[in-house]
Amino acid sequence: MTVKPKELNEQGLIDLAGVKVYIAGPMTGLPQFNRPAFYAAEAYLQGQGARVMNPAVLPDGWEHDAYMRIAIPMLMECEAVAFLPGWQQSRGARQEFTRAHAFGLVLLQLDIEEIPLGLLVRQHLPLMV
């Protein structure tokens, strides 16, 4: 069953309860492949009630094209895509954006800040196209 994001929840954010959300963002060339940001996003989105597809669970050591052959089908199973900061500089995330936009998925921008214990996702906002 497909669940479309509702308009807004009580915090004024798009209601993600039951929505399948894919996380997109930069990985290549970043420390730990930016996994801390992906896992912080996953925890935040799950806290919002979303069902999350996180490509950061894929193992290291494959070619970029191999990752994309796996990631795009993951994305296509979702109703929304949450973009991490810096996604515009990522070739893979730009490909994911193009596909998600073309298929009418809900596009979200995550607002993340660094805190002493790691990363904190503060909110999710509609991504303006």
Rosetta silent file (secondary structure, phi, psi, omega in degrees, C-alpha in Angstrom):
SEQUENCE: MTVKPKELNEQGLIDLAGVKVYIAGPMTGLPQFNRPAFYAAEAYLQGQGARVMNPAVLPDGWEHDAYMRIAIPMLMECEAVAFLPGWQQSRGARQEFTRAHAFGLVLLQLDIEEIPLGLLVRQHLPLMV
SCORE:     score description
SCORE:     0.000 S_00000001
   1 L     0.000  132.689  177.690    0.000    0.000    0.000 S_00000001
   2 L   -88.608  132.210  177.163    1.322    3.438   -0.918 S_00000001
   3 L  -114.625  118.444  176.952    1.115    6.133    1.736 S_00000001
   4 L   -88.394  142.960  177.538    1.422    9.704    0.504 S_00000001
   5 L   -57.316  137.898  176.956    2.753   12.330    2.905 S_00000001
   6 L   -76.368  174.372 -178.607   -0.023   14.261    4.582 S_00000001
   7 L   -61.254  -80.650 -178.048   -0.007   18.044    4.509 S_00000001
   8 L  -138.791  147.705  174.987    1.438   19.136    7.874 S_00000001
   9 L   -93.833 -172.856 -176.016    1.709   17.636   11.346 S_00000001
  10 L   -65.538  -20.107  176.398    1.308   19.465   14.666 S_00000001
  11 L   -87.583    2.220 -178.422    4.905   20.798   14.437 S_00000001
  12 L    81.514   13.548  179.409    4.144   22.374   11.067 S_00000001
  13 L  -105.857  158.210  175.819    6.244   19.759    9.224 S_00000001
  14 L   -59.338  129.031 -179.260    5.151   17.352    6.495 S_00000001
  15 L   -73.355  119.416 -177.252    3.645   14.328    8.247 S_00000001
  16 L  -105.857    9.493 -178.093    5.826   11.315    7.435 S_00000001
  17 L   -58.047  120.000  178.394    3.949    8.687    9.458 S_00000001
  18 L    78.739   -2.265 -177.227    3.978    5.461    7.432 S_00000001
  19 L   -83.201  135.320  175.225    5.689    7.114    4.444 S_00000001
  20 E   -81.766  119.280 -175.374    8.565    5.257    2.751 S_00000001
  21 E  -122.398  129.458  175.198   11.476    7.729    2.635 S_00000001
  22 E   -96.407  140.607  177.084   14.817    7.283    0.863 S_00000001
  23 E   -99.599  127.988  178.540   17.863    9.200    2.164 S_00000001
  24 E  -123.897  142.795  177.970   20.058   10.855   -0.483 S_00000001
  25 L   175.751  176.990 -178.768   23.284   12.742    0.031 S_00000001
  26 L   -71.786  141.260  176.280   27.006   12.922   -0.569 S_00000001
  27 L  -133.486  -50.710 -174.200   29.138    9.890    0.323 S_00000001
  28 L   -58.668  129.413  176.267   32.109    9.577   -2.043 S_00000001
  29 L    82.283   -1.978 -179.775   35.274   11.203   -0.730 S_00000001
  30 L   -98.429  151.024  176.901   33.849   12.064    2.700 S_00000001
  31 H   -55.035  135.008 -179.612   35.117   10.693    6.036 S_00000001
  32 H    54.265   24.061 -178.707   33.327    7.431    6.845 S_00000001
  33 H    54.840   27.889  177.915   31.438    7.967    3.567 S_00000001
  34 H    63.975   18.820 -178.189   29.230   10.436    5.480 S_00000001
  35 H   -58.902  -37.431  177.974   27.551    7.504    7.240 S_00000001
  36 H   -55.732  -38.777  178.690   27.078    9.425   10.533 S_00000001
  37 H   -68.529  -40.631  178.639   24.830   11.909    8.693 S_00000001
  38 H   -63.379  -42.332 -179.124   22.891    9.105    6.990 S_00000001
  39 H   -71.661  -34.544  174.585   22.342    7.291   10.297 S_00000001
  40 H   -64.117  -41.226  177.988   21.327   10.522   12.072 S_00000001
  41 H   -64.110  -42.344  179.164   18.838   11.132    9.261 S_00000001
  42 H   -60.057  -46.612  179.985   17.531    7.578    9.534 S_00000001
  43 H   -61.735  -43.794  179.409   16.964    7.932   13.294 S_00000001
  44 H   -61.722  -49.916 -177.356   15.223   11.279   12.830 S_00000001
  45 H   -63.327  -40.000  175.872   12.970   10.042   10.024 S_00000001
  46 H   -63.170  -36.701  176.151   12.043    6.905   11.968 S_00000001
  47 H   -64.067  -23.706  176.383   11.198    9.177   14.901 S_00000001
  48 L   -87.388    0.262  179.062    8.783   10.957   12.541 S_00000001
  49 L    91.442    5.567 -178.951    7.136    7.602   11.790 S_00000001
  50 L   -76.297  155.823  171.168    8.720    7.112    8.354 S_00000001
  51 E  -101.514  114.819 -164.234    9.776    3.769    6.912 S_00000001
  52 E  -104.120  135.791  168.791   13.362    4.472    5.842 S_00000001
  53 E  -106.329  114.678 -175.640   15.538    3.202    2.978 S_00000001
  54 L  -115.723  108.326 -179.376   19.142    4.060    3.878 S_00000001
  55 H   -68.972  -10.943  178.990   21.781    3.425    1.170 S_00000001
  56 H   -68.635  -10.238  177.985   24.550    3.845    3.780 S_00000001
  57 H   -77.747  -12.281 -179.799   23.946    0.224    4.806 S_00000001
  58 L   -68.769  146.178 -176.816   25.591   -0.963    1.585 S_00000001
  59 L   -72.165  159.369  176.667   29.122   -2.368    2.033 S_00000001
  60 L   -72.811  162.690  166.747   32.323   -0.547    1.060 S_00000001
  61 L    98.617    4.165  179.556   34.467   -1.370   -1.940 S_00000001
  62 L  -100.149  164.869  175.873   32.163   -1.293   -4.949 S_00000001
  63 L   -74.741  153.406 -179.446   32.266    0.987   -7.974 S_00000001
  64 H   -53.508  -45.637 -178.604   30.019    4.058   -8.035 S_00000001
  65 H   -61.904  -34.981  178.094   27.901    2.648  -10.873 S_00000001
  66 H   -65.049  -42.923  176.989   27.280   -0.563   -8.905 S_00000001
  67 H   -60.044  -43.014 -177.296   26.003    1.453   -5.941 S_00000001
  68 H   -67.640  -32.953  177.166   23.688    3.422   -8.206 S_00000001
  69 H   -64.904  -24.490  176.328   22.286    0.225   -9.777 S_00000001
  70 H   -90.198  -42.448 -172.938   21.207   -0.741   -6.254 S_00000001
  71 H   -67.289  -41.666 -177.241   20.287    2.719   -4.939 S_00000001
  72 H   -61.632  -45.851  175.100   17.923    3.800   -7.730 S_00000001
  73 H   -61.818  -34.034  175.329   15.588    0.794   -7.271 S_00000001
  74 H   -60.389  -47.738 -179.754   15.634    1.469   -3.508 S_00000001
  75 H   -59.591  -41.717 -174.782   14.606    5.070   -4.190 S_00000001
  76 H   -69.504  -12.807  175.597   11.854    4.012   -6.596 S_00000001
  77 L   -85.309   -2.916 -173.879   10.159    1.981   -3.833 S_00000001
  78 L  -105.632  164.059  176.168    9.665    5.170   -1.794 S_00000001
  79 L   -99.998  -16.088 -177.271    7.148    8.023   -1.773 S_00000001
  80 E  -145.426  156.277  175.149    9.617   10.681   -0.609 S_00000001
  81 E  -127.882  127.980  177.901   13.337   11.451   -0.710 S_00000001
  82 E  -103.455  120.055 -176.120   15.113   13.283    2.117 S_00000001
  83 E   -97.764  130.541  176.082   18.247   15.096    0.946 S_00000001
  84 L   -79.102  156.469  175.177   21.222   15.658    3.246 S_00000001
  85 L   -55.122  142.456  178.853   23.149   18.943    3.155 S_00000001
  86 L    86.153    4.116 -176.617   25.652   19.052    0.299 S_00000001
  87 H   -60.957  -28.263 -177.078   23.643   16.759   -1.958 S_00000001
  88 H   -64.636  -23.464 -179.847   24.007   19.227   -4.852 S_00000001
  89 H   -91.216    3.010 -177.397   27.758   18.483   -5.009 S_00000001
  90 L  -104.903  121.401  179.080   27.208   14.710   -5.229 S_00000001
  91 H   -58.094  -45.231 -179.630   26.951   13.123   -8.668 S_00000001
  92 H   -64.922  -43.986 -179.820   24.939   10.205   -7.257 S_00000001
  93 H   -66.501  -34.329  175.890   22.563   12.397   -5.236 S_00000001
  94 H   -65.788  -38.212  175.575   21.958   14.595   -8.285 S_00000001
  95 H   -63.442  -41.921  178.604   21.033   11.454  -10.252 S_00000001
  96 H   -64.149  -40.824  177.373   18.691   10.458   -7.426 S_00000001
  97 H   -59.980  -48.418 -178.493   17.162   13.951   -7.422 S_00000001
  98 H   -57.607  -45.762 -179.547   16.554   13.840  -11.181 S_00000001
  99 H   -66.085  -46.990 -178.069   14.845   10.451  -10.937 S_00000001
 100 H   -62.240  -43.364 -179.997   12.783   11.377   -7.851 S_00000001
 101 H   -64.360  -43.603 -179.008   11.651   14.689   -9.359 S_00000001
 102 H   -62.287  -32.538 -178.007   10.723   13.050  -12.677 S_00000001
 103 L   -95.432    6.899  173.556    8.564   10.473  -10.895 S_00000001
 104 L    73.711   23.707  176.774    6.831   13.022   -8.674 S_00000001
 105 L   -71.308  153.313  175.857    8.212   11.862   -5.340 S_00000001
 106 E   -71.207  130.585 -177.553    7.979   14.279   -2.406 S_00000001
 107 E  -108.191  127.824 -178.360   11.351   16.032   -2.019 S_00000001
 108 E  -124.189  144.996  172.864   12.594   17.030    1.436 S_00000001
 109 E  -108.126  125.644  177.833   15.680   18.922    2.602 S_00000001
 110 E   -88.993  139.616  177.955   17.070   17.833    5.976 S_00000001
 111 E  -104.840  110.189 -174.530   18.469   20.468    8.327 S_00000001
 112 E  -119.357  141.493  173.908   21.412   18.931   10.229 S_00000001
 113 E  -132.081  152.443  178.065   23.752   20.414   12.813 S_00000001
 114 E   -85.750  133.683  177.259   26.813   19.033   14.565 S_00000001
 115 E  -126.069  166.090 -176.232   26.495   18.593   18.329 S_00000001
 116 L   -53.598  -33.918 -177.763   29.030   17.302   20.884 S_00000001
 117 L   -92.654    3.167 -179.460   27.696   13.732   20.731 S_00000001
 118 E   144.760 -132.463 -178.761   27.403   13.575   16.935 S_00000001
 119 E  -118.367  146.077  179.305   24.889   14.945   14.474 S_00000001
 120 E  -127.106  126.580  172.895   21.361   16.175   15.089 S_00000001
 121 E   -89.017  119.541 -176.637   18.665   16.493   12.455 S_00000001
 122 E   -84.321  -39.752 -177.988   16.588   19.497   13.477 S_00000001
 123 E  -167.220  170.291  173.527   13.796   19.326   10.919 S_00000001
 124 E  -121.643  135.371 -176.584   12.744   18.387    7.417 S_00000001
 125 E  -125.242  151.580  174.512   11.568   21.017    4.972 S_00000001
 126 E   -59.810  136.767  177.448   10.047   20.825    1.502 S_00000001
 127 L   -86.506  119.045 -178.454   12.798   21.013   -1.099 S_00000001
 128 L   -80.997  127.119 -177.940   12.003   23.859   -3.462 S_00000001
 129 L  -103.673    0.000    0.000   12.584   22.933   -7.095 S_00000001
